[in-house]
Amino acid sequence: MIIVRRLNGQPFAINPDLIERIEATPDTILVLLDGTKYIVNEPMDEVVRLIEEHRAAVVARSLRRPATSETAPPRGTGDVVPLPTRHRGE
């Protein structure tokens, strides 16, 4: 979720994955996939920056290694295990 402000300054959170487009006419309008429109106080470039930061944070969290051994994968799961082979003629 990103936090933006209505024209009266009241903040609200919105799911950036539901934003279809952003218009600047001169007010910034967020148009959602279902057609709902929200006029926000932030300029278009600020909303785009917030969305980029949100998505970067999601990717960064997904790449973080678990901090505890309880959530770590079992030992040896990343090891290379040779497959059994048959010798020719068997």
Steps between C-alpha positions, in 0.01 A plus 500: 500500500611856440389800704365803313293799613162625390477867400391585857824343630342183641736205435378166368663180381443353157617179335728613213432175312143619446603829334438488125624850424590833653374823347619854564229745393646708695381306808648153532233235444556131575278287279457145627436190292129506591468865388503654849676835503684666788630857491818525705719782626832354377626583150515217246877454524474461879232229466715317244798523740289358784391208280859431389621504862217269606580246228875518571431433869288195412780358284763577767294321768459196275879477449588522871625179657316378810662620823424190708596140449136398556400650167822412319484214249634166624875448462604341178202613291731717290763227462558337166405133514630276222239294324551122490644394168504168326809378332467409135423139445297449818 
